Amino acid sequence: MDVRALSPGESMIPIRNDNPIRTVPFVTRALIAFNLAVFAYELSLDGESLVALVDRYGIVPVRFWSWEGLAGTELVQACFLPFLTALFLHGGWLHLLGNVWFLWLFGDSVEDRIGHARFLLFYVVTGFLAGLLHVALHFDSAIPTIGASGAISGVMGAYFLLFPFSWITVLVPFIVIPLFVKLPAVIYLLVWIASQVMGGYGMLARGGNAVGGIAFWAHVGGFAAGLLLVRRFRLGRRRR
């Protein structure tokens, strides 16, 4: 199955953060549970059915730009619904577990700060904008894009602004010796987003082909959307 995955893969693996929370992050937990449930459904399908599922509910850039003859419900289902459904599909165990781990690590603090309902809306909106940048830069691609990390990248962008000096414990593989290092969130996330930008430029230099199946520009779009939108969501909660 040929897909482009939205996965935050990197060499420094975050293990924990030291940021305390005041509320139960039940939206973050519900999103993780739903992703696991959808993946369990994927596992129940045969190969042909799974390919059909990904093709129908993944983001296919060339299909998004083919609006001719579509209107109303048909237009929404063909061009816009995949921006939501793709957030809950994954291409394998590593893809899934990497995404839910990043969501668990960063989502609870952001949810605690902006509120439960606003966090859910923020997650969906940043995921949509991440997908939109991907289809803008790969407008002629017929490869489905799936995964939650466009939205998770938005959560990471929000974390960058809200908790820049909280400590992140990261695992740095050094030959065969695992090293555990504590970094301020601002340093870790700057390194992470720099790696995504470089990966994205590398894709464009090679003619737009995904490297290792990773849709780097969706990560960049999600992170940027998180930076731009989180203060509005937080301000809205403060006014309420």
C-alpha positions as CSV (number, residue, x, y, z in Angstrom):
1,M,0.0,0.0,0.0
2,D,1.6,3.2,-1.2
3,V,0.8,6.1,1.2
4,R,2.5,9.1,2.6
5,A,2.4,9.0,6.4
6,L,2.1,11.9,8.8
7,S,4.5,10.8,11.5
8,P,6.9,12.9,13.6
9,G,9.8,10.4,13.3
10,E,13.1,11.8,14.5
11,S,16.4,10.8,16.2
12,M,15.7,12.4,19.6
13,I,12.7,10.5,21.2
14,P,10.8,12.5,23.9
15,I,10.2,10.4,27.0
16,R,8.4,12.8,29.4
17,N,7.8,16.4,30.2
18,D,7.9,18.1,33.6
19,N,4.9,20.3,33.1
20,P,2.1,19.7,35.7
21,I,-1.5,19.8,34.7
22,R,-4.6,20.7,36.7
23,T,-7.4,18.9,34.8
24,V,-8.0,15.4,33.5
25,P,-7.1,15.4,29.7
26,F,-10.1,13.4,28.7
27,V,-10.2,14.8,25.1
28,T,-6.5,13.7,24.6
29,R,-7.4,10.3,26.0
30,A,-10.5,10.0,23.8
31,L,-8.5,10.9,20.7
32,I,-5.9,8.3,21.5
33,A,-8.6,5.7,22.2
34,F,-10.4,6.5,18.9
35,N,-7.1,6.2,16.9
36,L,-6.5,2.8,18.5
37,A,-10.1,1.7,17.7
38,V,-9.8,2.8,14.1
39,F,-6.5,1.0,13.7
40,A,-8.0,-2.2,15.2
41,Y,-10.7,-1.9,12.5
42,E,-7.9,-1.5,9.8
43,L,-6.3,-4.7,11.1
44,S,-9.6,-6.6,10.6
45,L,-9.7,-5.8,6.9
46,D,-8.2,-7.8,4.1
47,G,-5.6,-6.1,1.9
48,E,-7.9,-5.0,-0.9
49,S,-10.4,-3.5,1.5
50,L,-7.7,-1.7,3.4
51,V,-6.3,-0.2,0.2
52,A,-9.9,1.0,-0.7
53,L,-10.4,2.5,2.8
54,V,-7.1,4.5,2.6
55,D,-7.8,5.6,-0.9
56,R,-11.3,6.8,0.0
57,Y,-10.6,8.4,3.3
58,G,-7.0,9.5,2.9
59,I,-6.0,12.9,1.5
60,V,-5.3,12.6,-2.2
61,P,-4.0,16.0,-3.5
62,V,-4.9,15.5,-7.1
63,R,-8.4,14.6,-6.1
64,F,-8.7,17.7,-4.0
65,W,-8.0,19.9,-7.0
66,S,-10.4,18.0,-9.3
67,W,-13.6,19.8,-8.4
68,E,-15.2,19.8,-11.8
69,G,-18.7,18.4,-11.8
70,L,-18.9,18.1,-8.0
71,A,-21.3,20.0,-5.8
72,G,-22.9,19.8,-2.4
73,T,-22.5,16.6,-0.4
74,E,-20.5,15.0,-3.2
75,L,-18.0,17.8,-3.1
76,V,-17.6,17.6,0.6
77,Q,-17.2,13.9,0.7
78,A,-14.6,13.8,-2.1
79,C,-12.5,16.9,-1.3
80,F,-13.0,18.0,2.3
81,L,-14.1,15.0,4.4
82,P,-10.7,13.3,4.0
83,F,-9.0,16.1,5.9
84,L,-10.9,14.8,8.9
85,T,-10.9,11.1,8.3
86,A,-7.2,10.9,7.4
87,L,-6.4,12.1,10.9
88,F,-7.5,8.7,12.3
89,L,-6.0,6.3,9.8
90,H,-2.4,4.9,10.2
91,G,-0.1,2.9,8.0
92,G,1.3,0.5,10.6
93,W,2.0,0.0,14.3
94,L,5.1,2.3,14.4
95,H,3.1,5.0,12.7
96,L,0.3,4.7,15.1
97,L,2.3,4.3,18.3
98,G,4.6,7.2,17.4
99,N,1.6,9.5,16.9
100,V,-0.3,8.6,20.0
101,W,2.8,8.9,22.1
102,F,3.5,12.4,20.9
103,L,-0.2,13.3,21.4
104,W,-0.1,11.9,24.9
105,L,3.2,13.8,25.7
106,F,2.2,17.2,24.5
107,G,-1.6,17.1,24.3
108,D,-2.5,17.0,28.0
109,S,-0.7,20.2,28.8
110,V,-2.2,22.1,25.8
111,E,-5.7,20.8,26.6
112,D,-5.3,21.8,30.2
113,R,-4.4,25.4,29.2
114,I,-7.0,26.1,26.4
115,G,-9.9,23.9,27.6
116,H,-11.4,20.6,26.5
117,A,-13.8,21.6,23.8
118,R,-11.4,24.2,22.4
119,F,-8.6,21.7,22.3
120,L,-10.7,19.3,20.2
121,L,-11.6,22.1,17.8
122,F,-7.9,23.3,17.7
123,Y,-6.8,19.7,16.9
124,V,-9.2,19.4,14.0
125,V,-8.5,22.9,12.6
126,T,-4.7,22.5,12.7
127,G,-5.0,19.1,11.2
128,F,-7.0,20.5,8.3
129,L,-4.5,23.3,7.7
130,A,-1.6,20.9,7.8
131,G,-3.3,18.8,5.1
132,L,-4.0,21.9,3.1
133,L,-0.4,22.9,2.9
134,H,0.4,19.3,1.8
135,V,-2.1,19.3,-1.1
136,A,-0.9,22.8,-2.1
137,L,2.7,21.7,-2.5
138,H,1.9,18.2,-3.9
139,F,-1.1,19.2,-6.1
140,D,-0.4,16.5,-8.7
141,S,0.2,13.6,-6.3
142,A,-2.2,10.7,-6.4
143,I,-0.7,9.1,-3.3
144,P,-3.1,9.0,-0.2
145,T,-1.8,10.8,2.9
146,I,-2.9,9.5,6.3
147,G,-2.0,10.0,9.9
148,A,-2.7,12.2,12.9
149,S,0.5,14.1,13.1
150,G,-0.5,17.1,11.1
151,A,-2.8,17.8,14.0
152,I,-0.3,16.6,16.5
153,S,2.3,19.0,15.0
154,G,-0.3,21.8,15.7
155,V,-0.4,20.7,19.3
156,M,3.4,20.8,19.4
157,G,3.4,24.3,18.0
158,A,1.0,25.3,20.7
159,Y,3.2,23.7,23.3
160,F,6.2,25.7,21.9
161,L,4.4,29.0,22.7
162,L,2.6,28.0,25.9
163,F,5.4,26.1,27.7
164,P,8.7,27.1,26.1
165,F,10.8,26.5,29.3
166,S,9.3,23.3,30.6
167,W,11.7,20.4,30.6
168,I,11.5,17.6,28.1
169,T,13.4,14.3,28.8
170,V,14.6,12.9,25.5
171,L,16.3,9.6,24.6
172,V,19.2,10.1,22.3
173,P,20.5,6.8,20.7
174,F,24.3,6.9,20.9
175,I,25.7,3.8,19.1
176,V,24.3,1.1,21.4
177,I,24.1,3.3,24.5
178,P,20.8,5.1,25.2
179,L,21.4,8.6,26.6
180,F,18.7,10.5,28.5
181,V,19.0,14.3,28.3
182,K,16.8,17.1,29.6
183,L,16.2,20.0,27.3
184,P,13.9,23.0,27.5
185,A,10.9,22.5,25.3
186,V,11.9,25.5,23.1
187,I,15.2,23.8,22.2
188,Y,13.7,20.4,21.5
189,L,10.9,21.7,19.4
190,L,13.1,24.1,17.4
191,V,15.4,21.1,16.6
192,W,12.3,19.1,15.6
193,I,10.7,21.7,13.4
194,A,14.1,22.4,11.7
195,S,14.4,18.7,10.8
196,Q,10.9,18.8,9.3
197,V,11.7,21.9,7.2
198,M,14.9,20.4,6.0
199,G,13.2,17.2,5.1
200,G,10.5,19.1,3.3
201,Y,13.1,21.0,1.2
202,G,14.8,17.8,0.5
203,M,11.5,16.4,-0.9
204,L,11.1,19.4,-3.2
205,A,14.7,19.1,-4.4
206,R,14.0,15.5,-5.3
207,G,10.9,16.4,-7.2
208,G,8.4,16.1,-4.4
209,N,8.8,12.4,-3.5
210,A,8.2,11.7,0.1
211,V,11.3,10.5,2.0
212,G,10.5,7.3,3.9
213,G,6.8,7.9,3.3
214,I,6.9,11.1,5.5
215,A,4.8,14.1,4.6
216,F,7.2,16.7,6.0
217,W,5.3,19.8,4.8
218,A,2.1,18.7,6.6
219,H,4.1,18.7,9.8
220,V,5.4,22.2,9.0
221,G,1.9,23.4,8.2
222,G,0.5,21.9,11.4
223,F,3.2,23.4,13.6
224,A,2.8,26.8,12.0
225,A,-1.0,26.7,12.4
226,G,-0.5,25.8,16.1
227,L,1.8,28.8,16.5
228,L,-0.7,31.2,14.8
229,L,-3.9,29.9,16.4
230,V,-3.2,28.9,20.0
231,R,-3.2,32.4,21.4
232,R,-6.7,33.0,19.9
233,F,-8.0,29.8,21.4
234,R,-6.5,30.6,24.8
235,L,-7.7,34.2,24.7
236,G,-11.2,32.9,23.9
237,R,-11.2,30.7,27.0
238,R,-9.9,33.6,29.1
239,R,-12.7,35.9,28.0
240,R,-15.3,33.1,28.7
